[in-house]
């Protein structure tokens, strides 16, 4: 009877997931990006042009917040690994039910502009932005860990990654194409930004709840008679996971190129192309093409393999972003080549979520200890560090190239904005290709053996 139960359990863990569960899981990342993309796309512009904080000060703020994340994220990850292990509703799902509410409240407060002194504005920005990062960690780590316990089947994990990528694109699409037109409906941007954030936040809470209701955790945590206490060993164990390190550094540079592109995008359209209104159109076209591509990623992965497809994506992005830097630009040519370059980045940025589940399994196979929360929190920290470097780099970069808000920019400043928009993503793509080509040793055959061993 025990052998029969184990067989049935193994079949359930490796069974195909239905469409409802996959799309519900994807909506969880749509919720993530409704708030996250508001920060990456508009917060720098909001702070400099609406709230009145200098670009250099904002860059330092972003960096300081990520230093705090270096402490906060691993703590949260280890807590997730030790809490809720016996909850009948799951180890990770319960967070999706309620943790989105404080996240949205803090996000709205972050976009409010109280009448304060220059130092008062900085204090307000520091407090609200750091609290936002903590609240985002509190829900994003359980959400990100969830996929690793929904299935162990590599094809289904790639499919989940695609649905997560699709959900991400939905969130980015809504924020990128609708926020500025919606903000402009209000008398001032000081009123418009928090109002629009509140509307988007309600939608995010609904999406989180759908993800909570319609997903299942099939891989149950191993029960130990003497469970390991929260310790630094949980962190060092993850740092010895070679595929995890390669994935983390690859993701750092992948996200850096995407976020830097988003951070300076509005500046580029406003000053380089003198066509601020087309920024929403660019986002609309960009997101539409990304969504179409993501739908084909599971089939492409089945034919080519995750790693090979990832390397192809980096090659595409490097080619088109490099072209953009060296040719004269019109709005049309920029949108065309930039969208093609971003499609290349979307491939690895979608598949990373399947890779995360794989390196969690690899860690369990190597050490005998399964650490979804710790592994994902440290991976999440690398992504947040990338966000910080992108935000700090954008803020400091604008300062170094002589950017002055709401005036005509000098030729040198325009070249600097262009370099941040396309040249740095091209360089990041080259770095990512090298890291993943030679650093990620977990191929499909190796992972197949790992899955078979863990299923025993």
Secondary structure as GFF3:
##gff-version 3
##sequence-region A 1 456
A	DSSP	alpha_helix	2	13	.	.	.	ID=ss1
A	DSSP	alpha_helix	19	38	.	.	.	ID=ss2
A	DSSP	pi_helix	39	43	.	.	.	ID=ss3
A	DSSP	alpha_helix	44	45	.	.	.	ID=ss4
A	DSSP	pi_helix	46	51	.	.	.	ID=ss5
A	DSSP	alpha_helix	55	82	.	.	.	ID=ss6
A	DSSP	alpha_helix	93	110	.	.	.	ID=ss7
A	DSSP	alpha_helix	118	150	.	.	.	ID=ss8
A	DSSP	alpha_helix	154	183	.	.	.	ID=ss9
A	DSSP	alpha_helix	189	214	.	.	.	ID=ss10
A	DSSP	alpha_helix	233	239	.	.	.	ID=ss11
A	DSSP	alpha_helix	242	267	.	.	.	ID=ss12
A	DSSP	pi_helix	268	272	.	.	.	ID=ss13
A	DSSP	alpha_helix	278	304	.	.	.	ID=ss14
A	DSSP	alpha_helix	306	326	.	.	.	ID=ss15
A	DSSP	alpha_helix	331	367	.	.	.	ID=ss16
A	DSSP	alpha_helix	372	400	.	.	.	ID=ss17
A	DSSP	alpha_helix	411	418	.	.	.	ID=ss18
A	DSSP	pi_helix	419	423	.	.	.	ID=ss19
A	DSSP	alpha_helix	424	439	.	.	.	ID=ss20
A	DSSP	alpha_helix	444	455	.	.	.	ID=ss21
###
